[in-house]
Amino acid sequence: MSNLQLRIISSVVLITAVLAVTYVGGVAFRILAAAIAGAMFYEWCTISGKPGAKRSQAVAGVLLGVVLVAMVLGYAAIGVLGLLVLSVAASLLESRVGGQGGWAPSGLAYAGLAGLSLGWLRGDGHDGLVAILFLFAVVWATDICAYFVGRSLGGPKLAPAISPGKTQSGALGGAVGGVLAGVAVAAASGLGNLPLLALVAFALSVISQGGDLFESWIKRRHGVKDSGNLIPGHGGVFDRVDGLVAAAIALYLVGALMAGADNPAQGLFAS
């Protein structure tokens, strides 16, 4: 079986499972978001390969767990975000005292905000379902179109020092695909602000590609190929959600500014 076939099979299985949990929403989806954040943080720590950082990583992991449990239990977003800030500060202090720098605290901050953003974007209502489906459509279409357009057209590299396989044509094809997919979901959901959502989709597509490059930079910095080996054909969880979580954080922040931290989806996706 080729690597592409393995990637396709894994993707179909994962997408089916994720969409089922997304439809249920509520606590079930918040648990999924917490699991993604936890896996991200674990792989973030293992990428560094620093054997002397076990204590700092353990402290940061426990703090992340407390934050994610608070989110799963449905505590107010402002309170949980405040808890995340305090947790990152405490982790940074412990890490500095132990002479370990800021790697574990940075992972706590990024994974924590990613998990919270996903969980609160979905929420319990129909608006949240549309918001997450819109996010998935943009990011997944960006990833797929960038891969196939880049392989077909080739051309100048996008960021050769970070990710030699990515091309400018692929990035452009991914952005076009992401916008079309996002607008299609919005139209099918009966939303009327399609021009605005097309701009949002474009921004999310660019951000998701930036998140992909960010993870590639981290792996190149530490000399690893994949963040893990949990997903056949894809590597680790972080490899699979690198663009998704970056876009989720951006969409959550915009929604929170428009409609409040607890109901971000109502800002753009209220029908």
Contacts in CASP RR format, 6 or more apart in sequence:
PFRMAT RR
TARGET T0000
AUTHOR 0000-0000-0000
METHOD contacts of the structure
MODEL  1
MSNLQLRIISSVVLITAVLAVTYVGGVAFRILAAAIAGAMFYEWCTISGK
PGAKRSQAVAGVLLGVVLVAMVLGYAAIGVLGLLVLSVAASLLESRVGGQ
GGWAPSGLAYAGLAGLSLGWLRGDGHDGLVAILFLFAVVWATDICAYFVG
RSLGGPKLAPAISPGKTQSGALGGAVGGVLAGVAVAAASGLGNLPLLALV
AFALSVISQGGDLFESWIKRRHGVKDSGNLIPGHGGVFDRVDGLVAAAIA
LYLVGALMAGADNPAQGLFAS
3 233 0 8 1.000
6 232 0 8 1.000
6 233 0 8 1.000
7 233 0 8 1.000
7 234 0 8 1.000
9 232 0 8 1.000
10 231 0 8 1.000
10 232 0 8 1.000
10 233 0 8 1.000
10 234 0 8 1.000
11 234 0 8 1.000
14 231 0 8 1.000
14 240 0 8 1.000
15 140 0 8 1.000
18 32 0 8 1.000
18 136 0 8 1.000
19 136 0 8 1.000
21 28 0 8 1.000
21 29 0 8 1.000
21 32 0 8 1.000
22 29 0 8 1.000
22 122 0 8 1.000
22 129 0 8 1.000
22 132 0 8 1.000
22 133 0 8 1.000
22 136 0 8 1.000
23 129 0 8 1.000
25 122 0 8 1.000
25 123 0 8 1.000
25 124 0 8 1.000
25 125 0 8 1.000
25 129 0 8 1.000
26 122 0 8 1.000
26 123 0 8 1.000
26 124 0 8 1.000
27 72 0 8 1.000
29 118 0 8 1.000
29 119 0 8 1.000
29 122 0 8 1.000
29 123 0 8 1.000
29 132 0 8 1.000
30 71 0 8 1.000
30 72 0 8 1.000
30 74 0 8 1.000
30 119 0 8 1.000
30 122 0 8 1.000
30 123 0 8 1.000
31 72 0 8 1.000
32 118 0 8 1.000
33 71 0 8 1.000
33 115 0 8 1.000
33 116 0 8 1.000
33 118 0 8 1.000
33 119 0 8 1.000
33 122 0 8 1.000
34 65 0 8 1.000
34 68 0 8 1.000
34 69 0 8 1.000
34 71 0 8 1.000
34 72 0 8 1.000
34 115 0 8 1.000
36 114 0 8 1.000
36 115 0 8 1.000
36 118 0 8 1.000
36 237 0 8 1.000
36 241 0 8 1.000
36 245 0 8 1.000
37 64 0 8 1.000
37 68 0 8 1.000
37 111 0 8 1.000
37 112 0 8 1.000
37 114 0 8 1.000
37 115 0 8 1.000
37 116 0 8 1.000
37 118 0 8 1.000
38 61 0 8 1.000
38 64 0 8 1.000
38 65 0 8 1.000
38 68 0 8 1.000
38 111 0 8 1.000
39 230 0 8 1.000
39 236 0 8 1.000
39 237 0 8 1.000
39 238 0 8 1.000
40 107 0 8 1.000
40 110 0 8 1.000
40 111 0 8 1.000
40 114 0 8 1.000
40 237 0 8 1.000
40 238 0 8 1.000
40 241 0 8 1.000
40 245 0 8 1.000
41 60 0 8 1.000
41 61 0 8 1.000
41 64 0 8 1.000
41 107 0 8 1.000
41 108 0 8 1.000
41 111 0 8 1.000
41 112 0 8 1.000
43 227 0 8 1.000
43 228 0 8 1.000
43 236 0 8 1.000
43 237 0 8 1.000
43 238 0 8 1.000
44 103 0 8 1.000
44 106 0 8 1.000
44 107 0 8 1.000
44 110 0 8 1.000
44 111 0 8 1.000
44 218 0 8 1.000
44 227 0 8 1.000
44 238 0 8 1.000
45 53 0 8 1.000
45 57 0 8 1.000
45 60 0 8 1.000
45 103 0 8 1.000
45 104 0 8 1.000
45 107 0 8 1.000
46 227 0 8 1.000
46 228 0 8 1.000
47 218 0 8 1.000
47 219 0 8 1.000
47 222 0 8 1.000
47 224 0 8 1.000
47 227 0 8 1.000
47 238 0 8 1.000
48 103 0 8 1.000
48 222 0 8 1.000
49 222 0 8 1.000
50 100 0 8 1.000
50 103 0 8 1.000
52 100 0 8 1.000
53 95 0 8 1.000
53 100 0 8 1.000
53 103 0 8 1.000
53 104 0 8 1.000
55 94 0 8 1.000
55 98 0 8 1.000
56 91 0 8 1.000
56 94 0 8 1.000
56 95 0 8 1.000
56 98 0 8 1.000
56 100 0 8 1.000
56 101 0 8 1.000
56 103 0 8 1.000
56 104 0 8 1.000
57 104 0 8 1.000
59 90 0 8 1.000
59 91 0 8 1.000
59 94 0 8 1.000
59 95 0 8 1.000
59 104 0 8 1.000
60 87 0 8 1.000
60 91 0 8 1.000
60 95 0 8 1.000
60 104 0 8 1.000
60 105 0 8 1.000
60 107 0 8 1.000
60 108 0 8 1.000
61 104 0 8 1.000
61 108 0 8 1.000
63 87 0 8 1.000
63 88 0 8 1.000
63 90 0 8 1.000
63 91 0 8 1.000
63 108 0 8 1.000
64 87 0 8 1.000
64 108 0 8 1.000
64 111 0 8 1.000
64 112 0 8 1.000
66 83 0 8 1.000
66 87 0 8 1.000
67 80 0 8 1.000
67 83 0 8 1.000
67 84 0 8 1.000
67 87 0 8 1.000
67 112 0 8 1.000
67 116 0 8 1.000
68 112 0 8 1.000
68 115 0 8 1.000
68 116 0 8 1.000
70 79 0 8 1.000
70 80 0 8 1.000
70 83 0 8 1.000
71 80 0 8 1.000
71 115 0 8 1.000
71 116 0 8 1.000
71 119 0 8 1.000
71 120 0 8 1.000
76 261 0 8 1.000
76 262 0 8 1.000
77 116 0 8 1.000
77 120 0 8 1.000
77 256 0 8 1.000
77 260 0 8 1.000
77 261 0 8 1.000
77 262 0 8 1.000
78 261 0 8 1.000
78 262 0 8 1.000
80 116 0 8 1.000
81 116 0 8 1.000
81 261 0 8 1.000
84 109 0 8 1.000
84 112 0 8 1.000
84 113 0 8 1.000
84 116 0 8 1.000
87 108 0 8 1.000
88 105 0 8 1.000
88 108 0 8 1.000
88 109 0 8 1.000
91 104 0 8 1.000
91 105 0 8 1.000
91 108 0 8 1.000
92 102 0 8 1.000
92 105 0 8 1.000
95 101 0 8 1.000
95 102 0 8 1.000
95 103 0 8 1.000
95 104 0 8 1.000
95 105 0 8 1.000
96 102 0 8 1.000
110 245 0 8 1.000
113 249 0 8 1.000
114 241 0 8 1.000
114 245 0 8 1.000
114 248 0 8 1.000
114 249 0 8 1.000
115 245 0 8 1.000
115 248 0 8 1.000
116 252 0 8 1.000
117 245 0 8 1.000
117 248 0 8 1.000
117 249 0 8 1.000
117 251 0 8 1.000
117 252 0 8 1.000
117 253 0 8 1.000
118 132 0 8 1.000
118 245 0 8 1.000
118 248 0 8 1.000
118 252 0 8 1.000
120 252 0 8 1.000
120 256 0 8 1.000
120 261 0 8 1.000
120 262 0 8 1.000
120 264 0 8 1.000
121 128 0 8 1.000
121 131 0 8 1.000
121 132 0 8 1.000
121 135 0 8 1.000
121 248 0 8 1.000
121 251 0 8 1.000
121 252 0 8 1.000
121 264 0 8 1.000
121 265 0 8 1.000
122 128 0 8 1.000
122 129 0 8 1.000
122 131 0 8 1.000
122 132 0 8 1.000
122 265 0 8 1.000
123 263 0 8 1.000
123 265 0 8 1.000
125 265 0 8 1.000
126 271 0 8 1.000
127 263 0 8 1.000
127 265 0 8 1.000
127 266 0 8 1.000
127 267 0 8 1.000
127 269 0 8 1.000
127 270 0 8 1.000
127 271 0 8 1.000
128 265 0 8 1.000
128 269 0 8 1.000
130 185 0 8 1.000
130 186 0 8 1.000
130 189 0 8 1.000
130 191 0 8 1.000
130 265 0 8 1.000
130 269 0 8 1.000
130 271 0 8 1.000
131 251 0 8 1.000
131 264 0 8 1.000
131 265 0 8 1.000
131 268 0 8 1.000
131 269 0 8 1.000
133 185 0 8 1.000
133 189 0 8 1.000
134 182 0 8 1.000
134 185 0 8 1.000
134 186 0 8 1.000
134 189 0 8 1.000
134 197 0 8 1.000
134 201 0 8 1.000
134 269 0 8 1.000
135 204 0 8 1.000
135 244 0 8 1.000
135 247 0 8 1.000
135 248 0 8 1.000
135 251 0 8 1.000
136 244 0 8 1.000
137 178 0 8 1.000
137 181 0 8 1.000
137 182 0 8 1.000
137 184 0 8 1.000
137 185 0 8 1.000
138 178 0 8 1.000
138 179 0 8 1.000
138 181 0 8 1.000
138 182 0 8 1.000
138 201 0 8 1.000
138 204 0 8 1.000
138 205 0 8 1.000
138 208 0 8 1.000
138 247 0 8 1.000
139 178 0 8 1.000
139 204 0 8 1.000
139 205 0 8 1.000
139 208 0 8 1.000
139 243 0 8 1.000
139 244 0 8 1.000
139 247 0 8 1.000
140 181 0 8 1.000
141 174 0 8 1.000
141 177 0 8 1.000
141 178 0 8 1.000
141 180 0 8 1.000
141 181 0 8 1.000
141 182 0 8 1.000
142 174 0 8 1.000
142 175 0 8 1.000
142 177 0 8 1.000
142 178 0 8 1.000
142 181 0 8 1.000
142 205 0 8 1.000
142 208 0 8 1.000
142 209 0 8 1.000
143 174 0 8 1.000
143 208 0 8 1.000
143 212 0 8 1.000
143 243 0 8 1.000
144 174 0 8 1.000
145 170 0 8 1.000
145 173 0 8 1.000
145 174 0 8 1.000
145 176 0 8 1.000
145 177 0 8 1.000
145 178 0 8 1.000
146 166 0 8 1.000
146 170 0 8 1.000
146 171 0 8 1.000
146 173 0 8 1.000
146 174 0 8 1.000
146 209 0 8 1.000
147 170 0 8 1.000
149 169 0 8 1.000
149 170 0 8 1.000
149 172 0 8 1.000
149 173 0 8 1.000
149 174 0 8 1.000
150 166 0 8 1.000
150 167 0 8 1.000
150 169 0 8 1.000
150 170 0 8 1.000
150 173 0 8 1.000
153 167 0 8 1.000
153 169 0 8 1.000
153 170 0 8 1.000
154 167 0 8 1.000
154 169 0 8 1.000
154 170 0 8 1.000
155 167 0 8 1.000
155 168 0 8 1.000
155 169 0 8 1.000
156 167 0 8 1.000
156 168 0 8 1.000
156 169 0 8 1.000
157 164 0 8 1.000
157 165 0 8 1.000
157 166 0 8 1.000
157 167 0 8 1.000
157 168 0 8 1.000
158 166 0 8 1.000
158 167 0 8 1.000
158 168 0 8 1.000
158 170 0 8 1.000
158 171 0 8 1.000
158 213 0 8 1.000
159 166 0 8 1.000
159 213 0 8 1.000
159 216 0 8 1.000
162 213 0 8 1.000
162 216 0 8 1.000
162 217 0 8 1.000
162 220 0 8 1.000
163 212 0 8 1.000
163 213 0 8 1.000
163 216 0 8 1.000
163 220 0 8 1.000
166 212 0 8 1.000
166 213 0 8 1.000
171 209 0 8 1.000
174 205 0 8 1.000
174 209 0 8 1.000
175 202 0 8 1.000
175 205 0 8 1.000
175 206 0 8 1.000
175 209 0 8 1.000
177 205 0 8 1.000
178 201 0 8 1.000
178 202 0 8 1.000
178 204 0 8 1.000
178 205 0 8 1.000
179 198 0 8 1.000
179 201 0 8 1.000
179 202 0 8 1.000
179 205 0 8 1.000
181 201 0 8 1.000
182 197 0 8 1.000
182 198 0 8 1.000
182 201 0 8 1.000
183 194 0 8 1.000
183 197 0 8 1.000
183 198 0 8 1.000
183 201 0 8 1.000
186 192 0 8 1.000
186 193 0 8 1.000
186 194 0 8 1.000
186 197 0 8 1.000
186 269 0 8 1.000
187 194 0 8 1.000
189 269 0 8 1.000
189 271 0 8 1.000
190 271 0 8 1.000
191 197 0 8 1.000
191 269 0 8 1.000
191 271 0 8 1.000
193 268 0 8 1.000
196 268 0 8 1.000
197 268 0 8 1.000
200 251 0 8 1.000
200 254 0 8 1.000
200 268 0 8 1.000
203 250 0 8 1.000
204 247 0 8 1.000
204 250 0 8 1.000
204 251 0 8 1.000
205 247 0 8 1.000
207 243 0 8 1.000
207 246 0 8 1.000
207 247 0 8 1.000
207 250 0 8 1.000
208 243 0 8 1.000
208 244 0 8 1.000
208 246 0 8 1.000
208 247 0 8 1.000
209 243 0 8 1.000
210 243 0 8 1.000
210 246 0 8 1.000
211 242 0 8 1.000
211 243 0 8 1.000
211 245 0 8 1.000
211 246 0 8 1.000
211 247 0 8 1.000
212 242 0 8 1.000
212 243 0 8 1.000
212 246 0 8 1.000
214 242 0 8 1.000
214 246 0 8 1.000
215 227 0 8 1.000
215 238 0 8 1.000
215 239 0 8 1.000
215 242 0 8 1.000
215 243 0 8 1.000
216 242 0 8 1.000
219 225 0 8 1.000
219 226 0 8 1.000
219 227 0 8 1.000
226 235 0 8 1.000
226 236 0 8 1.000
226 239 0 8 1.000
227 235 0 8 1.000
227 236 0 8 1.000
227 237 0 8 1.000
227 238 0 8 1.000
227 239 0 8 1.000
228 235 0 8 1.000
228 236 0 8 1.000
228 237 0 8 1.000
228 238 0 8 1.000
228 239 0 8 1.000
229 235 0 8 1.000
229 236 0 8 1.000
230 236 0 8 1.000
230 237 0 8 1.000
231 237 0 8 1.000
231 239 0 8 1.000
231 240 0 8 1.000
234 240 0 8 1.000
251 264 0 8 1.000
252 264 0 8 1.000
254 264 0 8 1.000
254 268 0 8 1.000
255 264 0 8 1.000
255 265 0 8 1.000
255 266 0 8 1.000
255 267 0 8 1.000
255 268 0 8 1.000
256 264 0 8 1.000
258 264 0 8 1.000
258 266 0 8 1.000
258 267 0 8 1.000
258 268 0 8 1.000
259 265 0 8 1.000
259 266 0 8 1.000
259 267 0 8 1.000
259 270 0 8 1.000
260 266 0 8 1.000
END
